[in-house]
Structure formats: structure tokens, C-alpha cells
Amino acid sequence: MKAARYIQIHDDMSEAIASGKWQPGDKIPAERDLAEEFSVSRMTLRQAIMLLVDEGLLERRVGAGTFVAEQKVQERLNGISSFTELMTAAGKVATSKTIAYYTGIATNAEVQHLKLTDGDSVLRMERIRYGDGEPIAYEIATLPEKLVFGLARKDLTDSLYRTLADQRDIQVGKAQQRVTAGAAVERIAQYLQIDRGDPVLSLGQVTLDQHGQPFEYVRTQYVGARFEFYLEH
């Protein structure tokens, strides 16, 4: 199965960053020029750029353009909790709204983080997470399609970890996590009911099973004013 055009463009641009052709802090060419270079519409080009922004490889600066993201200092967080558990601990009722649920060819980043093979298919779930009805986070969760094939959509979106434990004997082990700070772009701001440019905390997480194998790659953007991370030593 051939990858969607915007995924191919995403991978080409990701390679430009990985190879050093585009350096951290560099401003990338204008969307109009890139769309012409790749012979696609600006809408298709924008899909590729937004995926790179969600992955933390690019960042948008209001009034300035899109830049290759600078490397951030990484900090280890201990413990893995589901969003429902986090909200319960905070005394809030957790709910979610699924805004996209689809399969497609894995991107370079997804192949790397999930230890897949080029051309493998993945399931992507995009959700808005709420606490007491207030938007807390926007999340993209990616899983190998072969792992979740045949499982009900409602089970996966309502209780992913419990469903995998009950029906696939997959227990959550450790996680590799990376937290960065940034500003909300227009699309995410609308989902989270905040203003464009408001602060967000971005968490990139690769979740490992009881055997140390990655089974989930999640990118979550939390409203800075409504969520905080803390470390326990």
C-alpha cells in the first residue's frame, strides 16, 4: 500500500532535518514554494507540516514563519498513568472526544519509535481529553495495526490499556518520555478552547510492554494553564 502524499512529503522533510540539510533554528521555505517543489496543493503540504509540528520537529512562530525546532533538554518522568487515572487523582471526571480514527502507512518517526518496518500500517487515534468537561489535552496515539486488528474501536478509544491487557495480554511496562514547551497553533488552540499562541506542554511518549517492546507512540499537547508535570525522586 502506497503512503499518502502528505506522508511522503513529511518523510522527505524529516530526512532533510535528520541529514542536517535543515539545521535547528533554520526557517523553512514558504508553503507556496514547498507546495510547488513537491507538486502538491498547499493543503496537502500543510498536512505534512502540521504532522512535523505535532512531532516537535518544526515549530510555528506567529508572524515569523515555520522553523526547525531547537533541541530541548530532556527530563525523565517516573510512572505511567492513563488520562482517566490522572483526572481521577485530581478529583475530575475524565471524558474524551475522538476527532479522527484511521489507519495508514507509518511515518519515519513512527517506524523509529515503534520499531516497525518501512511500509507497515498503523492505527492513529486523535482525541481531545477533558476534565470535568474542560479541554485539557489534544492527543495523537499511534499503534501498530497488526496489534489492534480486530479490536473494537470503542474499546480502544475508551480504555486502551485495559483492552490490550484483556484481549492481547499486553501489560504496560516502562515508558520513554520527552516534555517540551511551546505555543498553540491555530488548529490545536481551537480544539483546546484557548487562544493561538497560548502556552502548551507537549509530551512525547513511547510506551513499552512487559517484555520491553514498544507498542504505543503518543504525542500530547496539554493546556499550560490547566496542567503541570512534576517529578518524584
C-alpha positions as CSV (number, residue, x, y, z in Angstrom):
1,M,0.0,0.0,0.0
2,K,1.4,3.3,-1.1
3,A,1.8,6.0,1.6
4,A,-0.4,9.1,1.3
5,R,1.3,12.0,-0.5
6,Y,1.5,14.2,2.6
7,I,3.2,11.3,4.5
8,Q,5.8,11.1,1.7
9,I,6.4,14.8,1.9
10,H,6.6,14.5,5.7
11,D,9.3,11.8,5.4
12,D,11.3,13.9,2.9
13,M,11.2,16.9,5.1
14,S,12.0,14.8,8.2
15,E,15.1,13.4,6.3
16,A,16.2,17.0,5.4
17,I,16.2,17.7,9.2
18,A,17.9,14.4,10.1
19,S,20.6,14.8,7.5
20,G,21.4,18.4,8.6
21,K,20.2,20.0,5.3
22,W,17.9,21.9,7.6
23,Q,19.5,23.0,10.8
24,P,17.8,23.7,14.2
25,G,16.7,27.4,14.1
26,D,16.5,27.5,10.3
27,K,13.4,28.9,8.7
28,I,11.9,26.5,6.2
29,P,10.8,27.7,2.7
30,A,7.4,29.3,2.4
31,E,4.4,26.9,2.0
32,R,3.8,28.3,-1.5
33,D,7.4,27.4,-2.6
34,L,7.3,24.0,-0.9
35,A,4.0,23.1,-2.5
36,E,5.4,24.0,-5.9
37,E,8.6,22.0,-5.2
38,F,6.6,18.9,-4.3
39,S,3.9,19.5,-6.9
40,V,1.0,19.4,-4.5
41,S,-1.7,21.7,-3.2
42,R,-0.9,23.9,-0.2
43,M,-3.5,22.0,1.8
44,T,-1.6,18.7,1.3
45,L,1.7,20.5,2.1
46,R,0.2,21.9,5.2
47,Q,-0.8,18.4,6.4
48,A,2.8,17.3,6.3
49,I,4.0,20.4,8.1
50,M,1.4,20.1,10.9
51,L,2.5,16.5,11.4
52,L,6.1,17.6,11.8
53,V,4.9,20.3,14.2
54,D,3.0,17.7,16.2
55,E,6.1,15.6,16.4
56,G,8.2,18.5,17.6
57,L,10.5,18.7,14.6
58,L,9.1,22.0,13.4
59,E,7.7,24.9,15.3
60,R,5.5,27.8,14.1
61,R,6.2,31.3,15.3
62,V,3.3,33.7,14.9
63,G,4.1,36.4,12.4
64,A,7.5,34.9,11.6
65,G,7.0,31.5,9.8
66,T,7.9,27.9,10.4
67,F,11.3,26.9,11.8
68,V,13.3,23.7,12.5
69,A,12.8,23.2,16.3
70,E,15.8,23.6,18.5
71,Q,16.9,20.6,20.6
72,K,15.4,20.6,24.0
73,V,16.8,19.5,27.3
74,Q,15.2,16.1,28.2
75,E,14.0,15.2,31.7
76,R,13.0,11.8,32.9
77,L,9.5,11.4,34.3
78,N,8.7,8.4,36.5
79,G,5.5,6.5,36.3
80,I,2.8,5.8,33.7
81,S,-0.8,6.7,34.3
82,S,-3.8,6.7,32.0
83,F,-5.5,10.1,31.5
84,T,-8.5,8.7,33.4
85,E,-6.3,7.9,36.3
86,L,-4.7,11.3,36.3
87,M,-8.1,13.1,36.2
88,T,-9.5,10.8,39.0
89,A,-6.5,11.7,41.2
90,A,-7.2,15.3,40.6
91,G,-10.9,14.8,41.5
92,K,-12.1,15.4,38.0
93,V,-14.3,13.3,35.7
94,A,-12.3,12.3,32.5
95,T,-14.0,12.2,29.1
96,S,-12.7,12.1,25.6
97,K,-13.8,13.1,22.1
98,T,-12.4,11.2,19.2
99,I,-11.9,13.5,16.2
100,A,-10.0,11.1,13.9
101,Y,-9.6,7.3,13.8
102,Y,-7.8,5.9,10.8
103,T,-5.1,3.5,9.5
104,G,-2.2,4.5,7.2
105,I,1.4,3.9,6.4
106,A,3.7,4.6,9.3
107,T,5.8,7.8,9.1
108,N,9.6,7.7,9.6
109,A,9.1,8.8,13.2
110,E,6.5,6.1,13.9
111,V,8.7,3.4,12.3
112,Q,11.6,4.5,14.5
113,H,9.7,4.8,17.8
114,L,7.6,1.6,17.3
115,K,10.5,-0.4,15.8
116,L,8.4,-1.1,12.6
117,T,9.4,-1.9,9.1
118,D,9.0,0.7,6.3
119,G,5.6,0.2,4.7
120,D,4.0,-1.1,7.9
121,S,0.5,0.1,8.7
122,V,-0.5,1.8,11.9
123,L,-3.7,3.0,13.6
124,R,-3.8,6.6,14.6
125,M,-6.3,8.0,17.1
126,E,-6.7,11.7,17.6
127,R,-8.6,12.7,20.7
128,I,-9.4,15.7,22.8
129,R,-9.2,14.9,26.5
130,Y,-11.5,16.7,29.0
131,G,-11.5,17.0,32.8
132,D,-15.0,18.0,34.1
133,G,-15.9,19.0,30.6
134,E,-13.0,21.4,30.2
135,P,-10.4,20.6,27.4
136,I,-7.1,19.6,29.0
137,A,-5.2,18.0,26.1
138,Y,-5.0,17.1,22.4
139,E,-3.6,13.7,21.8
140,I,-2.4,11.6,18.8
141,A,-1.9,7.9,19.7
142,T,-0.3,5.6,17.2
143,L,-0.2,1.8,17.4
144,P,0.9,-1.0,15.0
145,E,-2.2,-2.0,13.1
146,K,-1.3,-5.7,13.4
147,L,-1.5,-5.3,17.2
148,V,-5.0,-3.9,17.3
149,F,-6.6,-5.6,14.2
150,G,-10.0,-7.0,15.0
151,L,-10.4,-4.9,18.2
152,A,-13.5,-2.7,18.6
153,R,-13.0,1.0,18.1
154,K,-15.0,1.9,21.2
155,D,-12.9,-0.4,23.4
156,L,-9.6,1.1,22.1
157,T,-10.8,4.7,22.4
158,D,-12.5,4.3,25.8
159,S,-9.9,2.1,27.6
160,L,-6.9,1.3,25.5
161,Y,-4.6,-0.2,28.2
162,R,-7.3,-2.4,29.7
163,T,-8.4,-3.6,26.2
164,L,-4.8,-4.6,25.3
165,A,-4.3,-6.3,28.6
166,D,-7.6,-8.3,28.4
167,Q,-7.5,-9.2,24.7
168,R,-3.8,-9.1,23.7
169,D,-2.1,-10.0,27.0
170,I,-0.1,-6.8,26.8
171,Q,0.8,-5.2,30.1
172,V,2.2,-1.7,30.4
173,G,5.9,-1.7,31.3
174,K,8.1,1.3,31.1
175,A,7.9,4.5,29.0
176,Q,10.3,6.8,27.3
177,Q,9.0,10.4,27.7
178,R,10.1,13.8,26.5
179,V,8.5,17.1,27.6
180,T,8.8,20.4,25.7
181,A,7.1,23.8,26.0
182,G,5.6,25.6,23.1
183,A,2.8,27.8,21.8
184,A,-0.5,26.6,20.5
185,V,-1.1,26.8,16.7
186,E,-4.5,27.8,15.4
187,R,-5.8,24.2,14.9
188,I,-4.8,23.0,18.4
189,A,-6.0,26.2,20.0
190,Q,-9.5,25.7,18.6
191,Y,-9.6,22.1,19.9
192,L,-8.4,23.2,23.4
193,Q,-10.6,26.4,23.5
194,I,-7.6,28.6,24.1
195,D,-6.0,31.5,22.1
196,R,-3.4,30.9,19.4
197,G,0.0,31.3,20.9
198,D,-1.1,30.3,24.4
199,P,1.5,28.1,26.2
200,V,1.2,24.3,25.8
201,L,3.2,21.5,27.2
202,S,4.0,18.8,24.7
203,L,4.6,15.2,25.9
204,G,6.1,12.6,23.5
205,Q,5.8,9.1,24.9
206,V,6.8,5.6,23.7
207,T,5.1,3.0,25.9
208,L,6.8,-0.4,26.3
209,D,5.2,-3.7,27.2
210,Q,6.2,-6.1,29.9
211,H,8.9,-7.5,27.5
212,G,10.4,-4.1,26.7
213,Q,8.8,-3.9,23.2
214,P,7.3,-0.6,22.1
215,F,3.6,-0.8,21.3
216,E,2.3,2.8,21.5
217,Y,3.7,6.2,20.4
218,V,1.8,9.2,21.8
219,R,2.1,12.9,21.2
220,T,0.0,15.0,23.6
221,Q,-0.3,18.8,23.9
222,Y,-1.6,19.9,27.3
223,V,-3.0,23.4,28.1
224,G,-0.2,25.1,30.0
225,A,-2.7,26.9,32.3
226,R,-4.6,23.6,33.2
227,F,-1.9,21.0,33.6
228,E,1.5,20.6,35.1
229,F,4.2,17.8,35.3
230,Y,6.1,17.1,38.5
231,L,9.0,14.7,39.3
232,E,9.3,12.4,42.3
233,H,12.8,11.4,43.4
